[in-house]
């Protein structure tokens, strides 16, 4: 077993102000890898 990870992890965050949310779903689009399979957003 390797003692440490071989690939570096990339950390990205999307910060949301829920008081200003208008449910445009752009936060889901900006976080494609985390939410790419959600039914609300389709990627062409």
Backbone torsions as a table, in degrees:
resi	resn	phi	psi	omega
1	UNK	NA	137.3	177.3
2	UNK	-69.9	147.6	-179.4
3	UNK	-80.9	-23.8	178.7
4	UNK	-140.6	162.6	-178.7
5	UNK	-66.6	144.3	-179.5
6	UNK	-88.9	-25.0	179.6
7	UNK	-107.2	139.6	177.7
8	UNK	-77.7	138.0	178.2
9	UNK	-86.6	142.5	178.2
10	UNK	-105.0	126.3	-178.6
11	UNK	-109.5	119.5	177.8
12	UNK	-130.3	145.0	-179.5
13	UNK	-131.8	145.3	172.6
14	UNK	-112.9	118.7	-178.0
15	UNK	-95.6	129.0	-176.8
16	UNK	-118.3	138.4	171.4
17	UNK	-104.3	96.0	-173.1
18	UNK	-65.7	-19.3	176.6
19	UNK	-71.3	-21.6	-178.8
20	UNK	-106.5	5.5	-176.2
21	UNK	-66.1	130.8	176.1
22	UNK	-116.3	16.0	177.7
23	UNK	57.7	42.9	178.9
24	UNK	-84.2	-12.0	177.2
25	UNK	68.4	16.1	176.3
26	UNK	-69.0	-24.7	176.4
27	UNK	-66.5	-36.5	176.8
28	UNK	-68.6	-36.4	178.8
29	UNK	-69.5	-35.1	-179.3
30	UNK	-75.4	-17.4	179.5
31	UNK	-113.0	58.8	-172.9
32	UNK	-57.7	-45.7	-174.4
33	UNK	-71.0	-26.9	178.7
34	UNK	-85.6	-29.7	-173.8
35	UNK	-129.9	20.5	-175.8
36	UNK	-61.9	-23.6	-177.9
37	UNK	-100.1	10.7	178.2
38	UNK	-73.6	144.7	-175.6
39	UNK	-70.8	-20.1	-175.4
40	UNK	-73.8	-21.3	-176.5
41	UNK	-128.2	133.4	176.2
42	UNK	-115.1	134.0	179.2
43	UNK	-106.8	127.4	-177.8
44	UNK	-97.7	NA	NA
